[in-house]
Each structure stands twice: as C-alpha cells, then as structure tokens.
Amino acid sequence: VVDCMKGHGKAIVSMSLRGSILATSANDGTVRLWDLASSHSFREMDRHIWGVYTLLLHGVLLLSGSGDRSIKAWDGRTLDCLATLTGHTEQVSGLTARGTLLVSASNDGLIKAWSLEDVGCCKTLSVRDAVLTSVEMYNEDSILAGALDGTLYHIFFSSKNIEKYHPHEGAINKIVVWDKWVYTCSNDGTVAIIEAKTLKVRHRLAHEGLKVLDMLLRGDQMLTACSDGVIRLWNLKDCSCVRSFSGHRGAVNALALCGSRLVSGSADRTVKLWSLETGECLNTYIYDFEILSLTSNLDNLFVGTDDGRVFRFGLVDDLS
C-alpha cells in the first residue's frame, strides 16, 4: 500500500477520478478532493446533511448528490461551493452531464435538468410512482433512467415525452451506453443487451437466482459482479460465459480493470487481484471493513472501505 488516506468518518460510498484529482464521498455527508501527488486532502468540502451517494467530476466542476435531497456544485480549482441545487423530495440517486447540462435522478421519480451556466433548474419531468436508481445520457436530447421495479425510461427533454421499456423484473443497478448498444444490469440476475436505436432487448446474460451488482465493458467482453461472490467474464459476440473468478465469500460490490488484471472488492472485507487470462487469483488483501468502491488510473488503484478510509496501491509495485 502506498498510502492510507484518512478524512471521512463513515463508509466511502462513491469515488470519481480524473487526472491527478480524486473525489470521494461518504455516508457522513462529507466530500473530499485529494491531490494524488501528495495524497493530502485539499480540504473537506461543505457538508451535506446526509450521505453522498453519487459524485461526478465534469469539467472544472465537482457535483455531488445526497440523501438530503440536494445537489452541490463546487469549483474544483478554488473549492468554493457555487450552488446548492434543491427540488428533489427524496434521495438523489444519479447524476450525469454533457456540456452545460446536468441531469439528476431521484427516488422521488423526478428527472431534473439543470443549467450549469445559470446554475438553476430548467426542466422537471416526472415519472409517476417510479423509484429511480440510475441515469445515463442517451443523446443530445434525451436520457435513460432505470427504476427499482426494472423499468427503463427513455425521457426526451424537448418534447417531454417519456417512453417505457421493461428489460428487467428487478432493480436496475447500472446503465452503460456504448456505441450501438445499451447495457443494463439488475437484481433480477440478468444483464440486458439492448439495441440503442430501438431500445429492444436483443440478448441477455443470465445469472440465475443472483443479483448483478456491477459490470465492466472490456472490448467485446463484459465482466459482471454478483451477489454470490463470483465474477464472470462474458463474450458479447455469442453471449457465452468464458470464465468464472471464484474466491470471494461475500457479494462483489465493485470491479476495476488494471491493464491485464482485474481487481474486485467484496462484502467479505477483501480485495482480490486476478489474472484476466487465466482466472487465477494473484493476491488477496484483507481489511477490517467491507469494500464498497474501487477506482483506478494507469498508475494507481484506490479502495474505499466501510470505515471511511481510502487505500492507494501503486499498480506496478504493490499489485503483483
């Protein structure tokens, strides 16, 4: 371990990394920016009242969404809080941005579009009776939002039309839009491979009786993290399972790619390093608390734990 970065009082639930800056947030409502050259926090940002569950580094801005129903926008250079955006009535569950447009989703069923120039709400669209769990930009005029009941909503800003699709029977945990496809993973045990043009499900990756908690694209392959502690590598060309990575004794909460190696963090309080080529477990790192989040760049891996610490590994020296 290169560093143990301390500053949060409760579980690290979200991390966002860009260049030499790492942003972290925790269940205690704190948000921190870290200078990776020194591993020191610039300072603790203005607190949210409740936990901060989604972070986004966008341009010079750091944006955070909280259980206190608000979004905060900071200038990443000066660390000044530029605005506190309010209007949601439940937890902010997702943030996505493109250009000067920020979009937020919430458990209250509202999608809000915010202008980052005027720092104000420009549109509110309601998905009645939906608990929204994830959001992703689809194109210049629309977004995709996943819900607790497995519904996928295609929401248009200009016309205010809302289209409903039903790719899952359980909560949608993540949405990835890539090239001609949309990928969604769910608590119903499947990954839906959806044609972007029509939003029709063309294929499924089935994990019977399990929750798919995370997924990562790797070229024409996909890695999935599941509630049974097993990671699976899939060939997207024929939807076959190429390899399984077994060894965790609890749900796998997070995945990260480090070159030809895979890193996984689990509820069993371990981080495991795997060979993608063979499926062999190369190393296991044991912690005192559950691993909730991972992120990496070309040089380092960052591990967020349930006790509020962030561990930094050098990929060349430490992960071997």
Buried (B, 14 or more C-beta within 10 A) or exposed (E): EBBEBEBBEBBBBBBBBEEEBBBBBBBBBBBBBBEBEEBEBBEEBBBBEBBBBBBBBBEEBBBBBBBBBBBBBBEBEEBEBBBBBEBBEBBBBBBBBEEEBBBBBBBBBBBBBBEBEEBEBEBEBEBEEBBBBBBBBBEEEBBBBBBBBBBBBBBBBEEEEBEEBEBBEBBBBBBBBEEEBBBBBBBBBBBBBBEBEEBEBEBBBEBEEBBBBBBBBEEEBBBBBBBBBBBBBBBBEEBEEEBEBEBBEBBBBBBBBBEEBBBBBBBBBBBBBBBBEEBEBBEEBEBEBBBBBBBBBEBBBBBBBBBBBBBBBBBEEBBE
